[in-house]
Amino acid sequence: MNHQPDEGSIETAPPAGPERGSQALGLLWFAALAIVVVILLHQSLLTAKGLVPADAVLNWAPWNQTAPPSNRMLADQYRVFLPNHEFVHQHSNLPLWDPNLCCGKPNLACIQSALLFPINRLLSPLDPFAASGWAAFLKLTLAGWFTLLYLRLLGASPPAAFLAALAFSLSGFMIVWLGHPQVNAAMWLPLLLYLVEKSFRHPGGTAALRIWIGFAVAYAFMLLGGHPPTAIHLTIVTVLYFLFRLIAPIQIAASPQSPNGLMEHRRERPLLRAGLLAAAIAAGLLLAAPQILPYLEYYRLSSTPAASATLERWSSHLAPASLIHFLLPNVLGNPSSGFEDLPDLLGRPEPDNFNERTGYVAILPLFLAACAMTRRRCPWTRFYFFLAVGSLLVIFGVPPCRTLIRAMPILHDVNQTRLLLVVDFSLAVLAALGWDEIARTARRRKPLAVAAGFVALAAGALLWFWFLVAPKIHGLDSAHRAFLARQLAVLATGLILSFALAVSPPRWGRWLPTLVCLGWTACDLLWFAMGFNPSIPRDLYYPRTPAIDWLRKDDSLFRVFAGGFTLGPNTAEVFGLQDIRGSDYMTVRRYEEFITGRAGDFYFYRNVQTIPPSFPLLNAKYILAATAIPLPPRLFDLVYSNEVFIYRYKECRDRAFPVFDYEVEQNPATLLRRVTAGGFDPTRVLLLEDPPDPPQGRAPLPPAETTTAAVRVTSYRPDEVRIEAAMPRPGFLLLLDTYFPGWRASVNGQPARIQRADYNFRAVSLPAGRSAIVFAYRPESLRLGQFLCVATLLALAAAWFLPLKFNKHASRIAGHPAP
């Protein structure tokens, strides 16, 4: 007699048999998913192209090309991430400090570059151009494989689990943020949930402990992904899932491990389970401490808190009209395929950019998710339904969500539209549950009713959209109409297949409908994803120009400056040039104030138009301009004019020089006004915020004796600067590099105190005579992080192996074989 599941139960897959497939057949599903990803990324994997959008810089000077960029929405990649990865690749070790931007800034602590992310470390022998395709392949494939594992653990059939893996790994969120750190973190969500679920299905003991150790490692990898907002969202989802599993009375169907019947989760020892989750999260944080602690130190000294307050991220939300993009993702154009003028042509100015509004998971998974929602007995269906709906309410700013988010610490600084990740994953899981629900339903009345309702909703959305754009649509040319017609054809095919599924479910033994549904879903997602992340030939990847070669011939230590997007911010470091600008998500607050007089500009120095008043203190030797600009000939010489104009600053100071007089000014605001005021000469007086130790004499040298002082930079590397100085009497060495904790100095082999000087720079006291000065970046935050990481690794290794040895020893004493 067959057992009928009670309310609140879910059937898992029965023991593997010849029909459910052997282990080899199971591996075919993983291989099939990898093949789909290869098809998507074939140009970067199988040809000499790179999966990078760097061709967009060619529209700027000094390249001056007019060809449209392959995808303008991926600007963060070619402005920030790729230049940083190129800088790291150019050095054999991992630089902790980046001297090429903003007069120097922390490098490892810039968390969004994800320098310690396992995939980035694995591919570090390859240059960023060659590694880009393989990194994308690993991220999408692993995200799909983790989803497969999770759905199979829930009891989904292999085709259903494969469908969910497709829907999540190629979802809108994963595709549009593929080259960004968001996907680095997002790919671990299904694995984290898989390990939480597995912990509830294991009776305990050593194996259960190892599950939580695996969770800690996966959680650390997620943190190393480099996107704290996504890590916050995933942590919340994981905790909610844990609470759901802790509370919900769920019965698990019989398995080979429990052949006598149903194995029931009795909510035993909830405090112990909660403690294990908290310990695993804490262990993950400690494993990622070499990245987390330097980031927190940088965050504390950056302008990011002020920028977040200015942006009011808590208020970010999508317009209700964005819901249409779940059915027609490109209806208002696509930055990679074009037709981005559609919003203007249709009279629908789009308030949300393409990346922020796109959560497409294909049409058939949407229908199957709706089918899952009709199965009210399944607790997983209820959980993911409420998770998706709750996320959508926050994304669209439905009252009182925005008010609640604003009142929450940490969350009020997070862009909540990125919860589309949670929506996409929830829809993928619901699609798998819906697949199996429609396959096991004997009567066709309910699936047909769901299909009719789904088609009616889609038709209603299309009619509503048609009502909005009908007055303008007849004025479109044939190309725009064909672009819209192709999207409608994809939608119509998905709706037809939804009805076909309702009539003829894809049961085992009927492979044709299964293959048709899975094949069409793959085609649907590939149609959306193909080309969004462009592959370009290497000759379009930051090519050198005559102007760049001209600058590289100057072997002195100098910085450059450019207005607008000339040699756009961060691209200079691709060529080994140093720029006083720098576009990143974090900026040393003191440096931002030194340049602009204030802090809190999230886009600091991304598109600067004027020369800063602090220019004489920045060691800037050249100014680049796309066109000739009026500069005073007393101070500037035009030294190059071809594809770009280059002006030399005649009064450019050396990177390091001696100063013999000083003043103490403890008020930072007053100090800033003094150093940025016209006429301030940093060679005559050093402005300190604290008295030197020991106090120096303050009488300036006569001009004849001043000329006998000499300073020479003998070695300038990212994490170390070596200088030789000859001083006629005690004084100071001023290095025009940004002051930051973690820098250590020695003078003639003895530790020396580094003082913040002239508001932003570094100074050390020097004795009379010759001195050898070494500046070395050795941040204590990294040392502490490394210690915590190693200690945690040892503790986890002990927890992994010692219980096993203890069990074997106890078994020998008892005279029983060890398990």
N, C-alpha and C positions, 0 to 999 in steps of 0.2 A: 504494500500500500504506500503510495507516494505521500510524502509529507507536504502540507500546504503551509507556506510561511505565514506567520502571524503578523498582525499590524506592527509596523515599525521594523520589519526585517527586510533583508535583501539577500538574494541568492548569489553566491559566488560561483566561479567556474568549478565544475566537477573535476575529479582527478583526470589527469591527462590520459587520453586514450587514442586510439587510432584515428577517430574522427576529429577530435579537437586538435590534433596535430602533434607530431613529435617535437622534440627540442629543436631539430633542424628546421622544421616548418615554422616554429616560433621565431627563429632567427631570421627567417625570410621577411617577416614584417619589419624588423629593424633594418634589414638591408634595403627593403623597398622605400622606407622613409629616407634613408641616406641617398638613394638614387634620385628621389624627387628633389632633394636639396642640391644634388649635383646638377640636375637639369636647370635649376634656378641660377646657379652660380657657375655654369659651365665656362663662360668666357674667362673668368679669373682663375679657374682651376685647371682648365685644359688648354689655354692659350697663354700668350705672354703679356696679357693685360692685367691690370691691378684694379681691385674693387675699391676705388677711391674716387671722390668727386673733385680732385685737385685741379682739374682743367678750368674750374671757375675762376682761379686767380689770374688766368690769362686775359681776362677783361680789364685788369688793372694795369697801370703803369708799373714797371717798364715793359710789360709784354704788349699791351695795347692792341689786343685782338678784339674783334667784334662778334665772334661766334658766340651764340648763347651757351650758358653753362649747362652741363648735363643734368644737374639738379641743384638749383639755387637754395633749396630748403636744407641742404646738408652743409651749410656754411661752417658750423661749429667744427666739422671734421677737418676741413682744409685751413681754417683759421687757427685752431687751437690744438686738436689732438694729433694730427699728422705732423705738424712742425715739432711738437714735443717728442713724439716717438722718433723722429729723425735725429733730433738732438741726442737722445739716449742711445740710439744705434751707433752714432758716430764716436761713442766712447766705449772702451772695452768693459769698464765697470759701470755700475748703475750710479749715475751722478745724483747726489742728494741735493745739490744746489744748481740753479740755472742762472749763469751770469749773463745770458744773452738778452734778457728782457727786463725792463723796469729797473735798470741798474742792479740787477740781481734779485732773485726771489727763490723761495724754497721750491724744490723740484719734486721730491718724493711726497711731500706733504700736499701737493696739488692732487687731491684724491681722484678727480675725474679723469686724469690720465691713466689711472689703474695700472701703474707700473709693476705692482706685485701680483696682479691678477694671473692665475695659473696659466691660462691660455696665452697671455702676452709673454710670460716667462718661457713657456714651452717653445714659442716661435721667435724668441729673441735673436737667434742666430741669423734669421732672415731679415732683410730690410723691410720697413713698413709697407712698401709697395708690393713686394712679393708675398708678405705674410697676410695681407688684407683678406684675400679670398679664403685662405685656409682658416683664419680666425672666424670668419662668418660661417663657414661650413661646420666647424666644431660647435659653435654656439647654437645654430639652428638644429643641427642633428642631435646634440645632447639634450636640448629642450624637448624635442620630439620623443627621444628614447625614454627620458624620465617620465613623460606623460604616458607613454605606453606602459611602463612598469606600474605606475600609480593606478591606471584604469584596470589593468589586469588584476591588481591586488584587490580592487573593489569588486571584482567578479565580472567585469565587462568582457564580452567575447573579443577575440583578436581583431576582427574587422572593425568593431565599434571602438576599441582602443586605438587602432590605427587611424580611424577617422578623427578622433580627438587629438591625436598627436599631430596630424596634418593641420587641423584647424588652429591649434595653438602655436606651433612652431612657425607657421606661415601666416599668422594673423596680422592684422594691420599694425598693431603695436610693435610686434617683433620685427616687422619689415621696415617701418619708417624710422625706428631707432636702432637699426642693426649695427651701424658703425659708431654708436654712442654708448656710453657706459650704462644706460638704462637696461639694455639687453644683457650686458655682463651680469647684472644682478637678477634680472627677470628669469633667466634660463634655469635658475635653481629652485624656483617655486614648486614645480611638481615633485622634485626630489625631496624637498623638505616635508611636503605633505605625505609623500610615500613613507618616509621614515616615521613620521608621527603615527600614521595609520598602522604601520607594521608593529610599532611598540604596543598598540592596543591588542594586537592579535597574538602576541607572544606571552606565554605564561610567566616569564620572568627569568631570573638567573643571569648567567654569563652572556647568553645570546642577546637578551634584552638590553643589557648594559652596552653591548657592542653596537646595538642599533642607535643608542643615544650618542655614542662616540662618533659614529658616522654622521649623525645629525650635526654635531658640533663642527666637524670638518666642512660639511656642506654649507653651514651657516657662515663659517669663516670665509669660504670661497665667495659666497654672495656678498659679504661686506667688502672683500677685496675687489669686487666688480667696479667700485668707484662711483656709485651714485647713491649717496645717503638718503635722498627722498624715496627712491624705490626700495631701498633696504628697510626704511620705516614702514612703508606700505606692506611689504612682504612679511615683516615681523608681526604686524597687526593681524594679517590674514592667517598666519600660522597659529598665533595664539587663539584666535577665534575658532579655528578648526579644532585645536586641541580641546577647547572648552566644549565644543559641540560633541566631540567624541567622548568626553568625560561625562557628559550629562545624558546624552541620548541613549536609551536602552536599545541596543542593536544586537541581533542574533546573526551569527555567521554560519553559513551552510557547512555541512560536513566536508572534510578534506581528508587526504591520506593520513595526516597527522592526528586527526580525531575521527576515526572511522565509526564510532558508536552513535553518532548523531550530531545535533547542533551544538556548537561551542558558543556559549553565551558570555558576553562581556558584562560583568556584574558591578562595574564601577567600584572595584576594590581599591583600597588605599589611594584615594584621590590626592591627598596631600603629598604622598610619596611621588606619585606621577607628576604632579605639578612641580615638585622640587627637582625632579630629573629634567623636566623641560627647562626650568630656570637655570639649572646647572649647565645644561648643554648650550643654552644661549650665552651664558657667561663664558663658557670655555671657548665658544666660537669668537666672542669678542677678544678674548685674550690671545687666541691664535692669530687674529688679525691685528694685534696691538702694534706691530712694527709699521703698519699703515695708519691705524686709527689715532694713535697718540700724536705723531707728528701733524696729522691733519687737525686735530683739536687744538694743538698749540698754534698752528697757522690761523685757524678760524678765530681764535681769541684775539689775535693781533691784526686781523684783517678788517676790511670795511664791509664784509659780507653781512653781518647783522644789520648794519645801517641800510645796506642795499635791499635786503629782504623787507625791512620795514617800509622802505620807500615804494617797493613794488606791490605791497599788500597782496602777497600770494594767496592769502586766505580767501580773497574775493574772486580768484580765477574760476571761471566756469564756462561751459559751452552754451551756445544759443540752442533753443529747442529745435530749430531747423536742421541742426547737425545730425539729428536722428536719421535723416534720409540717407546718410552716408553708410549706414549699416546695410542698406539695400543697393545703393548706387555710389560706390566710393569715389568715383571720378566725375560725378555729375557736374561739378563746378570746376573741372579741369584738374590736371595733375602736373606737378612741377617737373616730372621726368618725361611725360608724353605730350605735354603742351596743353594748349587751349585754356590757359589760365586767364584769358580775357572773358571767359564765359560769365563770371559773376557780373561784370559790367554790362555785357551784351544782354543778359537776361534781367537786368535791373535788380539783382540780388547781391549787393556788396557783402562779401563773406566776412563776418567778424572773427572767425577762428581760422588759424593757419592749418594747412593740410596735415602736418604731423600731429598736431594736438587734437584733431577731431576724428582721426581715422582709427576705427576699431573693427574693421571688416573681418569676418570669419567665414565668408562664402554663404550662399543661399541655403544649400541643403542642410548644413549644420544648424542654421537658425530654425528651420522647420523641425528638425529632430529634437532640438532643445525644447521647442514648444510641446512636442509629443511627450518628453520626459516629465513636463510639468503636470500632465494628466495623471501620472502615477503617484497618487497622494501618499501611498504607504511607504515610499522610499525616503528615508531620512536624508540621504545625500542629495536627492532632488530638492528637498525643502531647503537644505543648507545653501546650496549653490544658487537656488532661485533668490533667496533673501539676500545673499551676498551680492549677486549681480544687481538686483533692484536697489539695494542700499547704496552701492557704488554709483549707480546712475543718478540717484537722487543727489548725491554729493557733487558729481561731475556737472550736473545741470543747475546746481545752486538752488534747489528747491527749498524754500523756507521750512524749518529754521536751520538748515544745514550750514549755511555760510556763517550764521551767528554762532553756532556751536563750534565750528572749526576755528573761528577767530578767537574764541575763549580758551582753546586748548594750547598748552605749551608745546613747542616743537612743531605740531601739526599746522599751526597758523603760518609757518614759514615754508610750507610745502605746497607745490602746485598740485591741486587735487584732480585736475583733468587727467593726470597720468594714471588714475585709477582705471582707465580703459584697459590696462593690463589685467586687472582683476576681473573685469567684465569679460574680456576675451577668454581668459582661462575658464571662468565659470560656464560660459556658453559652450566651450569645447567639451567640458566634462558632461554637461547636460545633453549635448549632442550624442555622446557615447551611450549614456543611459537611455536616451530616447530611441536610439538604434535598436538596442536589445528589447526595449519595451514594445516597439512596433513589430519586432520579429516574433515575440512570444505571444502576442495577442491573437487569440483565435478568431474573434469576430472583428470584422472590418469596419463596423459602424463608428467606433470611437476614432480610429486613425483617419477615416474619411472626414469626420466632423472637424478634427484638428486641421487637416489639410485645407478644408474649405475655409475655416476661420483664418488660417495663415495667409491664404491667397487673398481673402477679403481685406485683411489688414494691409497687405502689400499693395493691393489695388487702391485702397483708400489713401495710402501715403502717396502713391503716384498721382492720383487725382488731385490731392491737395497741392502737390508740387506743381502739377500742370496748371492749376488755378492761379498759382503765384506767378508763373513765367509765361503763360499763354500769350499775353499781349506782345511779348518780345520774341517768342520763339520762331515766328514766321519770318523774322528779319535775319535769321542766321544763314550763313552761306552753306554750301553743300558739305564742306569739310567738317564744320561744326555739327551739322545734322548727322553726318555719318558717325562721328565720334559718340554722340548721344545714342544713336541707334545701336551701336555695338554693345553699349552697356545694357540697354533694354533687352537685347537678345540674350545676354548672359543671365539676366534676371529672369526672363521668361523661361529659359531652359531649366533653371533651378526650380522654378515653380512647377513646371511640368513633371520633373523628376520627383518632386515632393508628392504629387498626386499618384505617380506610379508606385512610389514606395508604400503609400497608404493602401493601394489596391493589391500590390504583390510584394509582400515583405521579403527582405533578403535573408532567408533562413539558410542554415547550413545545408549543404548539398545542392544549393541553387546558386552556383557561383556567378552566373551571368549578371543577374541584377546587382549582386555584391560588387563585382568588378566595375560595372557601369557607374554605380553610385560613388564608389571610391575614386575611380578614374576621373569622373566629372568634377568631383570636389577638388582633386589635385589640379585639374586644368583651370578651374575657377580661381583658385588661390594663386596659381602661377600666372594667370592672366593679369591679376592685380599686381603681383609682386615683381614680375619680370621687368627689369630695367630701372626700377626705382632707385636701387643702389647701382650706379653706373660703373662699368668697367672701361678703363681708358688705357691707351698705349703708353708706354713709359716715356716717350718723347713729349707727352703733354703733362708730365708730372714734375712741376716746379722746374721748368727748363731754365738754364742760365742764359743771361743776355750779356751783351757787351758792357752795359753799365755795371752789372753785378760783378763781372770779371774785373772791371776797372777798380772797383772798391776792394776786391779781394787782394789786389796787388799791393795795397798799403799794408805793410807788416807792423805798423805801430798799433798801440792799444787805444782804440777809439770806439765811439758809438755813433749811430746814425739816427736821423729823425726825418720823418716824412709826414706830409699832411694828407688828409682824406684817406683814400685806399691805395695810395702809391706805396708799392712794396708792402702790401697790407700787413697789419700787425701780426707778429709771430712768424711770418714767412721769412724774415731776415735770418732767423737762426737755422733754417734749412741749409743756408749757404755759409754758415759759420760767422755771420755778421751779428753785431750786438746793437740792439735797438733800445732807445729810452722808452719806447711804447711797449705795450704788452696786453693782449686781450686774453683774459682768463675769467674764471668764476670766483676767484679770490685774488685780492690785491693787498699787499702790506698797507695798512691804513695810513701810516706815516708817509709812505711814498705817494699815495694818492693825494693826500693833503699837500704835500710838497709841490706836486705838479699843478693841481687845480684849486687848492685852497680849501677844499672840503672833501668829505668822504660820503660814500653811499651811492655812487654811480655804478650800477651793475654792468654797464657796457663801457667801463672806464677805458679810455684811450683806444676805442675800437675805430673811431672815425674823427680824430682830432683835426681841427681846422686852423688853430693858431699856435704860434710858438709860445711855450710856457714862460712865465717870468723867471723861473728858476733855471732857465736854459744854460747860463754860464757855469753852473755847478755840475753839469751832467756829463762832462767829458764827451759832448757831442761835437764831432769834427765836421760832419757833412749833413747837409739838408737836401733831401730829394723832393722834386716837384714834377708833376706831370706837365705843367706849362711854366713858362718863365714867370717869376714872381719878383715884385719890387722889394729888394733888400738893400739896406744901406751899404754902399761900396766900402765904407770905412771898416766894416766888420766882416763882409762876405765877398768872396771871389767866385765867379762862375768858372768852374774848372772842367765841366763836362756838359755837353749838350748834344744829344743824339735822340735815342728813344725816350730819354728822361733828362731833366736838368739837375745837375748836382752843384751845390754851392759849398765852398769850404769856409768854415768859421775861423777867422784869423786868430781869435783870442782863445781858442780851445786850450784848456788846461790839461795837464797830464793827469793820468788816472790816480797817481799818488804824488804828494809833494809835502815839503816840510812847512810847519807853521811854528812861530816862536812866541807869539802873544796869544792870550786866551781871555775870555770873559765867561762868567757863569750866569746863565739866564734860566731860571727854574720854571718860568711860565711858558708852556709850550706855544700858546697863541702868540705871545710877544716874540718868541724866538722865530716862529714861522714868518711873521711880518718882517722881521729884520733880514732874514736870509733871502727872502723873495723881493725885497725892495731894491730899486735901482741903485747902483753904486756900491753894493756890498762886495767886498774883496775877500774871498776865503783864504788868500795867501797871507794876509796881514794879521787877521785875528781869527781865532777858533772859538766858536760859540758852543759851550758845553752846558749840560743840564745839571751836572754835579761837579764839585771840585775834584781835580785830579789827586791821585794818591801815590807819592807825596806831592804837595803843592809845588808847582813850577814857578820860576821867576817870570815876571810879566813884562819886563822891559824889552821892547823890540830891538833887534840887532841893527846896527848901522848898515846902510845899503851895501857898503863894500864887503862886510862880513857875511851878509845874507847870500851873496853869490857864491860863497865857498861851500854852502850846503848842497848836497847832491843826493838824489833819490833815484833808484833804478829798479824797475820791476823785472826780475830775472826769470820768473816762472808764473804763468797765470793759467790755472786749471780750474774746473768747476768747483771742486771742494778744497782747493788749496792755492794760496797766493804767496809767493816768496819775493821779498824785497830787500835790497841792500841800500843802506843810508850812511852818509857821512855828515855829521853835525858839528859845527864849530862850538856849540854849547848845548845844554839840554833843551829840548823842545818837544814837538809833537809830529807824528806822521799822520796825515789825513789821507785816507783811502776813499775815493768816491764810489764806493759800493754800499748798497743798502745795509743798514744795521739790522741784525736779527739775532735772537737768542740761538745759541748753538755754535756760534763762531768762537774759536779759541785763538789766542795769540801768544807768541813767544818772542822774546827779544834776546838774541845771543844765547838761545837755549833755555832761558828762564821764562816761566809763565808771566804774561803781562795782561793787564786789565784793558779790555776794549771799552771805550766810551762812545756813547752816541754823540755825534758832533754835527753842527750845522743842520740840526733837526732830523736828518735821515742817514747820515754816513758814519763811518767807523774811524776812530782815532786811537792811537796808543802813544804813551810817553816814551821818549827816546833819550838816552844819555848822550853826552858829548863823545865825539869820536865815531868810529865805524860800528855799524850794527847790522845784524842779519835778522830780519823780521819774517815770521811765518804766521800767516792766517790759515787756520784749518777749520772746516765745518764738521763738527762732531756733536750733533744735537743730543742732549740727554733724553729727549722724548723717544728717539729711536733706540738708544741703549736700553732704556727701561722697557720699551716695547719688545725688543729682542729677548731680553731676559724673561719677560712674562710669557712670550711665545714658546721659548725653549722649555721653561718650567712646565707649561701646560702640556706640551708634547710629551714630556717625560711622564707626567701624571696620567695622561691618556694611554700611553704605551703600557704603563704599569697596570692600569685598569683593564686593558685588553688582554694581557698575557698572564698576570698573576692569578686571577680567579681560575683560569684554566689549569694552571699548575697546582693550585690548591685543591681543585676538584679531583685531579688525578691522584694526588697524594692521599686525600681522604678515601678515595675508592680503593687504593691499595691496602690501606689500613683495615678497611671494612671487609676486604676479601672479595670485592666486586670489581668487574671491569669498568674502567673509566668511560664516561660517555664520549 
